[in-house]
Amino acid sequence: MIINSRENSLNFAAKPANMRAYTRAISEGLEVLDKKVGIIIHNSSVPSAKSSTTGIGSLLSENARAAFVPFLREQAVTSIQQEPAYLRRLSDPSPYDPISTSKNIYTIPLEVLATDEYDHFLSKETLAKIQANATSQNEERVDYKAVAEDYETALKEAYDTYSNRTFTFLSDKTLKLALEFSSFKKQHAQELEPNAIYEVMVKKYNNEDWQTWDEKDRNLYDNGEESAYLKQLRHDLRFEIEYHMFKQWIAEREIEKTNKQNEERGLRIIADTPVAFTPAEVWRNKDLFMEDFALGCPPDYFTTDGQRWGFAVLKPNLIFNEDGSLGKGGEFLRKRYESIFKDSPGGVRIDHVIGLIDPFVYAKNEPHMTAANSGRLYSSPFKEVFEQYTKRNIDEYAAILEKIVFPAAAKYGISKDLVICEDLGEITMPVRAVIDRLQLTGLSVTQFGASGVDAPARNVIMPGSHDNKSFIEYTDEMFANAQTSRNGKEHFMYKTHILGSDTVVPNQDVNQYREELRNDKKRFMAASFAELFTSPAKKIQLFFTDFFGIGKTYNVPGSKKDCWTLRLGSDFEKLYYNNLTKGLGVNFPEAIATAIRQRGTAFAEKHENLLKRLDKFTQILKS
C-alpha cells in the first residue's frame, strides 16, 4: 500500500506491521465508540487492475478480492452496500429501474471463465481482446454500450463452448459443472424462464415496454402455463432460455463464493432493493397489480407537481386473505424478499419503505396529479376510489413488514436491525407510528439537514448517498451560497452552529471553533465526518465519493447525463491517501479521536493510550 510520495509515509506504509497497528487502532476506537463503518459502492464503480479491466467493476472480481476488499478491511470497514442486483435495461444503466429480477450479469468476473475452475469456457484470446479494448477506455467512467457488447461476446462464447462439449467430449471438469448447472436449472426454472422469454421479446420488438408488443406476446402468461402458444415458445426458445439460465448460474455461483470469502475476512454485503417492480414481473403477473394506479410521490417542497414514478402497485386485497394469511400477492412478495435476503448476509436496504406502509398513488392515465385522482392508498378513506383499501390500525399498516419482510430476513439469519428502511419523503402519521413501534432502522442524512446529535442509535447516519452531490460539492455550494444569499447564509450559520456543538471537545472554545468551521472548508469537512462518530447512531455509511474525497456527482435524479458511470480508478489507494493530505476524504483516526474526546475528559483519559496512537496516525495521514 502506498500512502504518498513523502518519505515518512512511504516508510510507514511499506511495513505490514505498521498497517496492522493502524487497523488495530481504528478497530479499537470503533469498539470503544460502539460503531460500525460501511461503504456504499455499486459494483460498476469498483476498481479494476489496469491490465485486466473489462471496463466495469465488480465486487466478485479477482481484483476486488485481492486489492479492494483488503484495503477496506485496513480501514476497519465491515460492510459494503451495493446497488440492486437485478438485470439492467439496455436503454438505461440505472440499477433502480431494472428489466427483471434476474441477476446483473455485468458483475460476472469474465477472467474466471478463462480458468480451470470453468474448464476454460472462455478462451484467453477473447478475454485478452476485451481487456485490451477496455484498457484503452477512460477507467474512471463506465461505457455501458461497450461493456454490453463485450460481455455478450464473452458469455456467448462461454455458453457455446459448454454446449458443444456436452454434445461431444465431456471432460471430468465439464461433466461436474454440467451436473451442477442441471440442478440449478431444475431449481430455478419457474422464476427464470419468464425473465429469459422477456429478454428475447425485448430484442424481438426492440422495445422494453411489454405494453407495446403484439397481443399474444403481451398476454403470454394470462391464459395459464399450458397454453399451446407458450408451450411452442418454450420449445422454440429452449436454447435462448438455457443461455439466460447459464448466465444466471454463473452469477449466482460467483456471488455465493465471494460472500463466503468476504465473511471469512469480516466483511458482509448489504443489498439494496428498489420499491419498483420490474416490467418482467408485472408482465408475468398482471392479475396481481392495479390497472389504473401507479406509485409516486406527492407534491412537496422539491417537486410542486409531485413525482410520477410509474411503478406498479400490488392489489391490496390480494396481499392478505381475510384471516390474515398471505394471499396470492403476499406470497409473491414473500418469494421476492426471500430471494433478496438469500444473497445478502449483511442485510438489505429497502428503498422507499413508505411504499410498503402507506403508499402514495395516482391515476396513471391522467396527465396531472390532482386531489381527486391521487392520494394515500391506505389512509384516504374520504376518497371513494380508495375507501375499500382503508387500514384501520397500526397492526394493518405494519403487516407487510411484520408478516412478509422480517420473516423473509429471519429465514436467512438476518435480524430486523439489519433491514435498513430508507424513509426519506413525506412521513405520514401511520408511517411514523410503524417506524416508532417497530423501531425501524432508518437513515439520517446530514446533507438533508439531519443533525448528528438527533440521529437515533438504531439509525444509519451518512453524509449522502448515490442521489446526493458529493460532500465536497455540497460543501463548496454551501460556502458559496453563504456569500450570495440571505437564506444561504442563515442555513450556513445554523449548520455550523450545530456542527460546532456536536463536535467540540472539552477545553475548546466553542465560539472560536465555530468561526474556524466557517472560515475553513477542510476544517468544516473534517468536523462533518467527525459528527458521524459523535452521533448516537451506531452504524455509519459513506458513499464512495465521500470516502475517497472525490468531488464528483454519481447520479442526478431525473437526469441521464454522466449518471451511474463514475468509478474508482486502479490507483484508488494512492488517490485515497493523497487526498487525505489535501484534507479531502475521511481521516478515520482523526474522526474517531475527536469522537472519543467529545465524550468528556474522564472518557478520554480512560483511553489515553489509544488516543496517542490515533493522533500519531492522524498526522501520518495528513503529512
C-alpha positions as CSV (number, residue, x, y, z in Angstrom):
1,M,0.0,0.0,0.0
2,I,1.3,3.4,-0.9
3,I,0.2,6.5,1.0
4,N,2.0,9.2,-0.9
5,S,5.5,10.2,-2.1
6,R,6.8,11.6,1.1
7,E,9.4,9.5,2.8
8,N,7.8,9.2,6.2
9,S,4.6,8.0,4.8
10,L,6.3,5.6,2.4
11,N,8.4,4.1,5.2
12,F,5.3,3.8,7.3
13,A,3.2,2.1,4.6
14,A,6.0,-0.2,3.4
15,K,5.8,-2.2,6.6
16,P,2.8,-4.5,7.1
17,A,3.3,-4.3,10.9
18,N,2.6,-0.6,10.7
19,M,-0.7,-1.2,8.8
20,R,-1.7,-3.8,11.3
21,A,-1.2,-1.4,14.1
22,Y,-3.1,1.3,12.2
23,T,-6.1,-1.0,11.6
24,R,-6.0,-2.2,15.2
25,A,-6.1,1.4,16.5
26,I,-9.1,2.2,14.3
27,S,-10.9,-1.0,15.2
28,E,-10.3,-0.4,18.9
29,G,-11.6,3.1,18.5
30,L,-14.8,1.9,16.8
31,E,-15.3,-0.7,19.5
32,V,-14.9,1.9,22.2
33,L,-17.5,4.1,20.5
34,D,-19.7,1.1,19.7
35,K,-19.8,2.0,16.0
36,K,-19.5,0.1,12.7
37,V,-18.4,1.6,9.4
38,G,-19.6,0.6,6.0
39,I,-19.1,1.9,2.5
40,I,-21.7,2.3,-0.3
41,I,-20.4,1.5,-3.7
42,H,-22.1,0.0,-6.7
43,N,-20.5,-2.9,-8.4
44,S,-19.8,-0.9,-11.6
45,S,-17.8,1.6,-9.6
46,V,-15.4,-1.0,-8.0
47,P,-11.8,-0.5,-9.3
48,S,-10.1,-3.0,-11.6
49,A,-6.4,-3.6,-12.1
50,K,-5.5,-1.6,-15.1
51,S,-4.1,-4.5,-17.1
52,S,-7.1,-6.8,-16.5
53,T,-10.1,-4.5,-16.6
54,T,-13.2,-5.4,-18.6
55,G,-14.5,-1.8,-18.5
56,I,-16.7,-2.3,-15.5
57,G,-16.2,-3.0,-11.8
58,S,-17.4,-6.0,-9.8
59,L,-17.2,-7.0,-6.1
60,L,-16.9,-10.5,-7.5
61,S,-13.8,-9.8,-9.4
62,E,-10.3,-11.1,-8.6
63,N,-9.0,-7.6,-8.2
64,A,-11.8,-6.7,-5.7
65,R,-10.9,-9.8,-3.6
66,A,-7.1,-9.3,-3.9
67,A,-6.9,-5.5,-3.5
68,F,-10.1,-3.5,-2.9
69,V,-11.5,-5.6,-0.1
70,P,-8.2,-5.9,1.8
71,F,-7.9,-2.1,1.5
72,L,-11.4,-1.6,3.0
73,R,-10.6,-4.0,5.8
74,E,-7.4,-1.9,6.6
75,Q,-9.8,0.9,7.3
76,A,-11.9,-1.4,9.5
77,V,-14.9,-1.3,7.1
78,T,-17.2,-4.2,7.8
79,S,-19.9,-3.8,5.2
80,I,-20.4,-2.9,1.6
81,Q,-23.8,-1.7,0.5
82,Q,-24.2,-2.4,-3.2
83,E,-26.9,-1.5,-5.8
84,P,-30.0,-3.6,-6.6
85,A,-28.5,-6.7,-8.1
86,Y,-31.1,-7.1,-10.9
87,L,-30.7,-7.3,-14.7
88,R,-30.1,-3.8,-16.2
89,R,-32.0,-2.3,-19.1
90,L,-30.0,-1.7,-22.2
91,S,-31.7,1.7,-22.6
92,D,-30.8,2.9,-19.1
93,P,-27.9,2.0,-16.8
94,S,-29.9,2.9,-13.6
95,P,-29.9,-0.1,-11.3
96,Y,-33.1,1.3,-9.7
97,D,-35.2,0.6,-12.8
98,P,-34.1,-2.9,-13.9
99,I,-35.8,-5.0,-16.5
100,S,-36.2,-8.2,-14.4
101,T,-35.2,-9.8,-11.2
102,S,-32.6,-11.9,-12.9
103,K,-29.1,-11.1,-11.6
104,N,-27.0,-8.3,-13.1
105,I,-24.7,-10.3,-15.5
106,Y,-22.1,-7.4,-15.6
107,T,-21.0,-8.4,-12.1
108,I,-19.7,-11.7,-13.5
109,P,-15.9,-11.7,-13.4
110,L,-15.1,-12.7,-17.0
111,E,-11.5,-13.7,-16.1
112,V,-12.7,-16.6,-14.0
113,L,-14.3,-18.2,-17.1
114,A,-10.9,-18.5,-18.7
115,T,-9.5,-20.5,-15.8
116,D,-9.6,-24.2,-14.9
117,E,-12.4,-23.6,-12.5
118,Y,-14.8,-23.3,-15.5
119,D,-12.7,-25.6,-17.7
120,H,-11.7,-22.6,-19.8
121,F,-15.2,-22.0,-21.3
122,L,-13.8,-18.6,-22.3
123,S,-10.6,-18.5,-24.4
124,K,-7.7,-16.5,-23.2
125,E,-7.5,-14.8,-26.6
126,T,-11.1,-13.5,-26.3
127,L,-10.5,-12.3,-22.8
128,A,-7.3,-10.6,-23.8
129,K,-9.1,-8.7,-26.6
130,I,-11.8,-7.5,-24.2
131,Q,-9.2,-6.4,-21.7
132,A,-7.1,-4.6,-24.3
133,N,-10.2,-2.8,-25.6
134,A,-11.3,-1.8,-22.0
135,T,-7.7,-0.6,-21.1
136,S,-7.9,2.0,-23.9
137,Q,-11.1,3.5,-22.4
138,N,-11.4,6.0,-19.5
139,E,-11.1,3.8,-16.4
140,E,-13.0,6.4,-14.3
141,R,-16.2,6.1,-16.4
142,V,-18.2,3.0,-17.5
143,D,-19.1,2.8,-21.1
144,Y,-22.2,0.6,-20.8
145,K,-22.7,0.2,-24.5
146,A,-19.1,-1.2,-24.9
147,V,-19.4,-3.3,-21.8
148,A,-22.7,-4.8,-23.0
149,E,-21.1,-5.8,-26.3
150,D,-18.0,-7.3,-24.8
151,Y,-20.0,-9.2,-22.2
152,E,-22.3,-10.7,-24.8
153,T,-19.2,-11.8,-26.8
154,A,-17.6,-13.4,-23.8
155,L,-20.7,-15.0,-22.2
156,K,-22.0,-16.3,-25.6
157,E,-18.6,-17.9,-26.3
158,A,-18.5,-19.5,-22.8
159,Y,-22.0,-20.9,-23.3
160,D,-21.3,-22.2,-26.8
161,T,-18.1,-23.9,-25.6
162,Y,-20.1,-25.5,-22.8
163,S,-22.9,-26.6,-25.1
164,N,-20.6,-28.0,-27.7
165,R,-18.8,-30.1,-25.1
166,T,-22.0,-31.6,-23.8
167,F,-22.7,-32.8,-27.3
168,T,-19.2,-34.1,-28.0
169,F,-16.5,-34.8,-25.5
170,L,-17.1,-34.2,-21.7
171,S,-14.0,-33.7,-19.6
172,D,-14.4,-34.6,-15.9
173,K,-14.4,-30.9,-15.0
174,T,-17.1,-30.0,-17.6
175,L,-19.2,-33.0,-16.5
176,K,-19.1,-31.9,-12.9
177,L,-20.1,-28.3,-14.0
178,A,-22.9,-29.7,-16.2
179,L,-24.4,-31.7,-13.4
180,E,-24.3,-28.6,-11.2
181,F,-25.9,-26.5,-13.9
182,S,-28.6,-29.1,-14.5
183,S,-29.5,-28.9,-10.8
184,F,-29.6,-25.1,-10.9
185,K,-32.0,-25.2,-13.9
186,K,-34.4,-27.5,-12.2
187,Q,-34.4,-25.4,-9.0
188,H,-34.8,-22.0,-10.8
189,A,-36.7,-22.7,-14.0
190,Q,-40.0,-21.3,-12.8
191,E,-38.6,-18.0,-11.8
192,L,-36.0,-17.5,-14.6
193,E,-37.9,-18.8,-17.6
194,P,-40.3,-15.8,-17.8
195,N,-37.3,-13.5,-17.5
196,A,-35.5,-15.3,-20.3
197,I,-38.5,-15.0,-22.6
198,Y,-38.9,-11.4,-21.7
199,E,-35.3,-10.7,-22.7
200,V,-36.0,-12.4,-26.0
201,M,-39.1,-10.4,-26.6
202,V,-37.3,-7.1,-25.9
203,K,-34.9,-8.0,-28.7
204,K,-37.7,-9.1,-31.0
205,Y,-39.6,-5.9,-30.7
206,N,-36.6,-3.7,-29.9
207,N,-38.7,-2.3,-27.1
208,E,-38.5,-2.9,-23.3
209,D,-42.2,-2.0,-22.8
210,W,-44.3,-5.1,-23.0
211,Q,-47.5,-3.0,-23.4
212,T,-46.4,-2.2,-26.9
213,W,-46.0,-5.8,-28.0
214,D,-48.5,-7.9,-30.1
215,E,-51.4,-9.1,-28.0
216,K,-50.3,-12.8,-28.0
217,D,-46.9,-11.8,-26.5
218,R,-48.3,-9.1,-24.3
219,N,-50.6,-11.6,-22.7
220,L,-48.4,-14.6,-22.9
221,Y,-49.0,-15.9,-19.4
222,D,-52.6,-14.7,-19.0
223,N,-54.1,-17.9,-20.2
224,G,-52.2,-20.2,-17.8
225,E,-48.9,-22.1,-18.0
226,E,-50.2,-24.7,-20.5
227,S,-51.4,-22.6,-23.4
228,A,-50.4,-24.0,-26.8
229,Y,-48.5,-20.9,-27.8
230,L,-46.5,-20.8,-24.6
231,K,-45.6,-24.5,-25.0
232,Q,-44.4,-23.9,-28.5
233,L,-42.5,-20.8,-27.5
234,R,-40.7,-22.7,-24.7
235,H,-39.6,-25.3,-27.4
236,D,-38.6,-22.7,-30.0
237,L,-36.6,-20.6,-27.4
238,R,-35.1,-23.5,-25.5
239,F,-31.5,-22.5,-26.3
240,E,-32.1,-18.8,-25.5
241,I,-33.8,-19.8,-22.2
242,E,-30.9,-22.1,-21.3
243,Y,-28.4,-19.3,-22.2
244,H,-30.2,-17.0,-19.9
245,M,-30.0,-19.6,-17.1
246,F,-26.4,-20.3,-17.9
247,K,-25.5,-16.6,-17.2
248,Q,-27.6,-16.6,-14.0
249,W,-26.0,-19.8,-12.8
250,I,-22.5,-18.3,-13.1
251,A,-23.6,-15.1,-11.4
252,E,-25.2,-17.0,-8.5
253,R,-22.2,-19.2,-8.2
254,E,-19.8,-16.3,-8.0
255,I,-22.0,-14.4,-5.5
256,E,-22.1,-17.4,-3.2
257,K,-18.3,-17.9,-3.5
258,T,-17.5,-14.2,-2.9
259,N,-19.9,-13.9,0.0
260,K,-18.2,-16.8,1.8
261,Q,-14.7,-15.3,1.2
262,N,-15.8,-11.8,2.4
263,E,-17.4,-13.2,5.5
264,E,-14.1,-15.0,6.3
265,R,-12.5,-11.6,6.2
266,G,-15.1,-9.9,8.4
267,L,-16.9,-8.1,5.7
268,R,-20.6,-8.5,4.6
269,I,-22.6,-7.4,1.6
270,I,-25.7,-5.3,2.1
271,A,-28.2,-5.5,-0.7
272,D,-30.4,-2.7,-2.0
273,T,-33.8,-3.3,-3.3
274,P,-36.0,-0.8,-5.3
275,V,-39.6,-0.2,-4.3
276,A,-40.4,-0.7,-8.0
277,F,-41.5,-4.0,-9.5
278,T,-39.7,-4.9,-12.7
279,P,-41.5,-4.9,-16.1
280,A,-41.0,-8.6,-16.4
281,E,-42.6,-9.2,-13.0
282,V,-45.7,-7.1,-13.9
283,W,-46.0,-8.7,-17.4
284,R,-45.8,-12.2,-15.9
285,N,-48.2,-11.4,-13.0
286,K,-50.6,-8.8,-14.4
287,D,-53.5,-10.1,-12.3
288,L,-51.7,-9.1,-9.1
289,F,-51.4,-5.4,-10.0
290,M,-53.7,-2.4,-10.0
291,E,-54.7,-1.4,-13.6
292,D,-55.4,2.3,-13.1
293,F,-52.9,3.5,-10.5
294,A,-49.1,3.8,-10.2
295,L,-46.8,4.6,-7.3
296,G,-45.4,8.1,-7.0
297,C,-44.6,10.9,-4.6
298,P,-46.9,13.7,-3.6
299,P,-46.2,17.4,-4.4
300,D,-43.7,18.8,-1.9
301,Y,-41.1,21.5,-1.4
302,F,-38.8,19.9,-4.0
303,T,-41.4,19.0,-6.6
304,T,-44.6,21.1,-6.8
305,D,-46.2,18.8,-9.2
306,G,-45.2,15.6,-7.4
307,Q,-43.3,12.7,-8.9
308,R,-44.9,10.3,-11.4
309,W,-42.7,7.2,-10.9
310,G,-44.9,4.9,-12.9
311,F,-44.2,1.9,-10.6
312,A,-46.8,-0.8,-10.5
313,V,-48.9,-1.3,-7.3
314,L,-49.9,-4.6,-5.9
315,K,-53.7,-5.0,-5.4
316,P,-54.1,-4.5,-1.7
317,N,-56.9,-7.2,-1.4
318,L,-54.5,-9.8,-2.8
319,I,-51.7,-9.3,-0.3
320,F,-53.6,-10.8,2.7
321,N,-56.6,-13.0,3.0
322,E,-59.4,-12.1,5.3
323,D,-58.0,-14.4,8.0
324,G,-54.6,-12.6,7.9
325,S,-52.8,-15.3,6.0
326,L,-50.8,-14.4,2.9
327,G,-52.8,-14.1,-0.3
328,K,-51.5,-14.6,-3.8
329,G,-49.9,-11.1,-3.8
330,G,-48.4,-11.7,-0.3
331,E,-46.8,-15.0,-1.5
332,F,-45.4,-13.2,-4.5
333,L,-43.8,-10.6,-2.1
334,R,-42.5,-13.2,0.3
335,K,-40.7,-15.1,-2.5
336,R,-39.3,-11.8,-3.8
337,Y,-37.8,-10.8,-0.4
338,E,-36.5,-14.2,0.4
339,S,-34.5,-14.2,-2.9
340,I,-33.0,-10.8,-1.9
341,F,-32.1,-11.8,1.7
342,K,-30.6,-15.1,0.5
343,D,-27.6,-13.3,-1.2
344,S,-27.2,-10.5,1.4
345,P,-25.7,-11.7,4.7
346,G,-25.2,-8.1,5.8
347,G,-28.8,-7.1,5.4
348,V,-30.9,-5.2,3.0
349,R,-31.7,-1.5,2.3
350,I,-35.4,-1.2,1.3
351,D,-35.8,1.8,-1.0
352,H,-38.8,4.0,-0.1
353,V,-40.2,1.8,2.8
354,I,-43.1,4.3,2.9
355,G,-44.4,2.5,-0.2
356,L,-44.8,-0.7,2.0
357,I,-46.6,1.1,4.8
358,D,-48.7,4.0,3.3
359,P,-48.1,4.3,-0.4
360,F,-49.0,7.4,-2.4
361,V,-50.6,6.5,-5.8
362,Y,-52.0,8.5,-8.7
363,A,-54.2,7.8,-11.7
364,K,-51.5,6.8,-14.3
365,N,-53.7,7.7,-17.3
366,E,-54.4,11.2,-16.1
367,P,-52.0,13.9,-17.3
368,H,-51.7,15.6,-13.9
369,M,-52.0,14.7,-10.3
370,T,-55.0,16.2,-8.6
371,A,-56.6,15.9,-5.2
372,A,-59.3,13.8,-6.9
373,N,-57.1,11.3,-8.7
374,S,-54.2,10.7,-6.3
375,G,-53.7,10.1,-2.6
376,R,-52.5,7.7,0.1
377,L,-53.9,4.3,-0.9
378,Y,-54.5,3.1,2.7
379,S,-55.1,6.3,4.6
380,S,-57.5,8.2,2.3
381,P,-60.9,6.9,3.3
382,F,-62.6,10.1,2.3
383,K,-61.8,9.3,-1.3
384,E,-64.3,6.9,-2.7
385,V,-61.8,5.2,-5.0
386,F,-59.6,4.3,-2.1
387,E,-62.2,3.7,0.6
388,Q,-62.2,-0.1,0.2
389,Y,-58.5,-0.2,1.0
390,T,-58.5,1.8,4.2
391,K,-56.4,0.3,7.0
392,R,-57.9,0.7,10.5
393,N,-54.9,0.3,12.9
394,I,-51.2,0.1,13.2
395,D,-51.2,-3.7,13.0
396,E,-52.6,-3.5,9.5
397,Y,-50.1,-0.8,8.4
398,A,-47.2,-2.8,9.8
399,A,-48.4,-6.1,8.3
400,I,-46.2,-6.3,5.2
401,L,-43.1,-5.7,7.3
402,E,-44.1,-7.9,10.2
403,K,-45.6,-10.8,8.2
404,I,-43.5,-10.8,5.0
405,V,-40.3,-8.8,5.1
406,F,-39.0,-9.6,8.5
407,P,-39.8,-13.4,8.3
408,A,-38.0,-13.5,5.0
409,A,-35.0,-11.9,6.6
410,A,-35.1,-14.3,9.6
411,K,-35.2,-17.3,7.3
412,Y,-31.6,-16.4,6.3
413,G,-30.5,-15.4,9.8
414,I,-30.8,-11.7,9.2
415,S,-32.1,-9.7,12.2
416,K,-34.6,-6.9,12.0
417,D,-32.0,-4.2,12.8
418,L,-30.1,-5.2,9.6
419,V,-33.1,-4.2,7.4
420,I,-32.3,-0.6,6.5
421,C,-35.6,1.3,5.8
422,E,-35.0,4.3,3.6
423,D,-37.6,6.6,4.9
424,L,-36.9,9.9,3.1
425,G,-40.0,11.7,2.0
426,E,-43.4,12.6,3.5
427,I,-43.8,10.7,6.8
428,T,-47.5,10.3,7.3
429,M,-48.9,9.6,10.8
430,P,-49.3,5.8,10.0
431,V,-45.7,5.7,8.7
432,R,-44.4,7.4,11.9
433,A,-46.4,5.1,14.1
434,V,-45.0,2.0,12.4
435,I,-41.4,3.3,12.5
436,D,-41.7,4.0,16.2
437,R,-43.5,0.8,17.1
438,L,-41.1,-1.5,15.1
439,Q,-38.1,0.7,15.9
440,L,-37.1,0.5,12.3
441,T,-33.5,1.2,11.2
442,G,-33.9,4.4,9.3
443,L,-31.5,6.9,7.6
444,S,-30.1,10.1,9.0
445,V,-28.6,12.0,6.1
446,T,-26.6,15.1,7.1
447,Q,-26.8,16.7,3.7
448,F,-30.6,16.7,4.1
449,G,-30.3,18.7,7.4
450,A,-30.1,15.8,9.8
451,S,-28.1,16.7,12.9
452,G,-25.8,14.1,14.3
453,V,-26.9,14.6,17.9
454,D,-30.5,13.9,16.8
455,A,-29.8,10.6,14.9
456,P,-31.4,7.7,16.8
457,A,-29.0,5.0,17.9
458,R,-30.8,2.5,15.7
459,N,-30.3,4.6,12.5
460,V,-27.6,4.6,9.9
461,I,-26.0,8.0,9.6
462,M,-24.3,9.2,6.4
463,P,-23.3,12.5,4.7
464,G,-25.2,11.4,1.5
465,S,-26.0,8.6,-0.9
466,H,-26.0,7.9,-4.6
467,D,-28.6,10.5,-5.2
468,N,-26.7,13.4,-3.5
469,K,-23.9,15.6,-4.6
470,S,-20.5,14.5,-3.3
471,F,-19.7,16.0,0.1
472,I,-17.0,18.2,-1.5
473,E,-19.5,19.7,-3.9
474,Y,-22.1,20.1,-1.1
475,T,-19.5,22.0,1.0
476,D,-18.4,24.2,-1.9
477,E,-22.0,25.1,-2.7
478,M,-22.9,25.8,0.9
479,F,-19.9,28.1,1.4
480,A,-20.7,29.9,-1.9
481,N,-24.4,30.3,-1.0
482,A,-23.5,31.8,2.3
483,Q,-21.9,34.7,0.4
484,T,-24.6,35.2,-2.2
485,S,-28.0,34.8,-0.5
486,R,-29.6,35.6,2.8
487,N,-31.2,32.1,3.1
488,G,-27.8,30.6,2.2
489,K,-26.1,32.5,5.0
490,E,-28.8,31.6,7.5
491,H,-28.5,27.9,6.7
492,F,-24.7,28.1,6.8
493,M,-24.7,29.8,10.2
494,Y,-27.2,27.3,11.6
495,K,-25.4,24.3,10.2
496,T,-22.0,25.4,11.6
497,H,-23.6,26.3,14.9
498,I,-25.0,22.8,15.4
499,L,-21.9,21.2,14.0
500,G,-19.7,23.1,16.4
501,S,-21.9,22.0,19.3
502,D,-21.8,18.3,18.2
503,T,-18.1,18.0,17.7
504,V,-16.4,20.4,20.1
505,V,-14.2,18.8,22.7
506,P,-13.6,19.7,26.3
507,N,-11.4,22.8,27.0
508,Q,-12.1,24.1,23.5
509,D,-13.8,27.4,23.0
510,V,-17.0,26.5,21.1
511,N,-17.5,30.0,19.6
512,Q,-13.9,30.2,18.3
513,Y,-14.3,26.6,17.0
514,R,-17.5,27.6,15.1
515,E,-15.6,30.5,13.5
516,E,-12.9,28.1,12.4
517,L,-15.6,25.9,10.7
518,R,-17.0,28.9,8.9
519,N,-13.6,30.1,7.6
520,D,-12.0,26.8,6.6
521,K,-13.7,24.3,4.3
522,K,-11.3,21.5,5.2
523,R,-12.0,22.1,8.9
524,F,-15.7,22.0,8.2
525,M,-15.5,18.7,6.3
526,A,-13.3,17.1,9.0
527,A,-15.9,18.2,11.6
528,S,-18.7,16.9,9.4
529,F,-17.1,13.4,9.2
530,A,-16.4,13.5,13.0
531,E,-20.1,14.3,13.5
532,L,-20.9,10.8,12.2
533,F,-18.9,9.3,15.0
534,T,-20.1,11.7,17.8
535,S,-23.7,11.0,17.0
536,P,-25.8,8.3,18.8
537,A,-26.2,6.3,15.6
538,K,-24.3,3.0,15.8
539,K,-24.0,2.5,12.1
540,I,-22.1,4.8,9.7
541,Q,-22.1,4.6,6.0
542,L,-20.1,6.6,3.5
543,F,-20.7,6.8,-0.3
544,F,-17.6,6.0,-2.1
545,T,-17.1,9.6,-3.4
546,D,-17.1,10.9,0.1
547,F,-15.0,8.1,1.4
548,F,-12.2,8.7,-1.1
549,G,-12.6,12.5,-1.3
550,I,-13.9,12.7,-4.9
551,G,-15.7,15.9,-5.8
552,K,-18.0,14.5,-8.5
553,T,-21.7,13.6,-8.5
554,Y,-22.6,10.0,-9.2
555,N,-26.2,10.5,-10.1
556,V,-28.6,13.4,-10.6
557,P,-32.2,12.3,-10.1
558,G,-34.2,12.9,-13.3
559,S,-31.1,13.3,-15.4
560,K,-29.2,10.7,-17.5
561,K,-26.1,12.7,-18.4
562,D,-23.0,11.0,-16.9
563,C,-25.2,9.3,-14.3
564,W,-24.2,5.9,-12.9
565,T,-20.9,5.8,-14.8
566,L,-18.4,7.1,-12.2
567,R,-16.0,4.6,-10.8
568,L,-12.7,4.3,-8.9
569,G,-9.5,4.1,-10.9
570,S,-6.9,1.4,-10.5
571,D,-4.9,3.8,-8.3
572,F,-7.6,4.1,-5.7
573,E,-5.2,3.6,-2.8
574,K,-2.9,6.4,-3.9
575,L,-6.0,8.6,-4.6
576,Y,-7.3,8.0,-1.1
577,Y,-4.1,8.7,0.8
578,N,-3.1,11.7,-1.4
579,N,-6.5,13.2,-0.9
580,L,-6.1,12.9,2.8
581,T,-3.0,15.1,2.7
582,K,-5.2,17.7,1.0
583,G,-7.9,17.5,3.7
584,L,-10.3,15.5,1.4
585,G,-11.9,12.2,2.2
586,V,-12.3,10.6,5.7
587,N,-9.4,10.6,8.1
588,F,-10.6,7.8,10.3
589,P,-8.1,8.2,13.1
590,E,-8.9,11.9,13.4
591,A,-12.7,11.4,13.3
592,I,-12.6,8.6,15.9
593,A,-10.2,10.5,18.2
594,T,-12.5,13.6,18.1
595,A,-15.5,11.4,19.0
596,I,-13.7,9.9,22.0
597,R,-12.6,13.3,23.3
598,Q,-16.0,14.7,22.7
599,R,-17.4,12.3,25.3
600,G,-15.6,14.1,28.1
601,T,-12.3,14.3,29.9
602,A,-12.8,11.2,32.0
603,F,-13.7,9.1,29.0
604,A,-10.7,10.4,27.1
605,E,-8.3,9.8,30.0
606,K,-9.5,6.2,30.2
607,H,-8.5,5.7,26.6
608,E,-5.3,7.9,26.7
609,N,-3.1,5.2,25.1
610,L,-5.5,4.7,22.2
611,L,-5.8,8.4,21.6
612,K,-2.0,8.7,21.4
613,R,-1.9,6.1,18.7
614,L,-4.9,7.6,16.8
615,D,-3.2,11.1,16.9
616,K,0.0,9.6,15.5
617,F,-1.8,8.0,12.6
618,T,-3.8,11.2,12.1
619,Q,-0.7,13.2,11.5
620,I,0.9,10.5,9.3
621,L,-2.2,10.6,7.0
622,K,-2.0,14.4,6.9
623,S,1.7,14.6,6.1
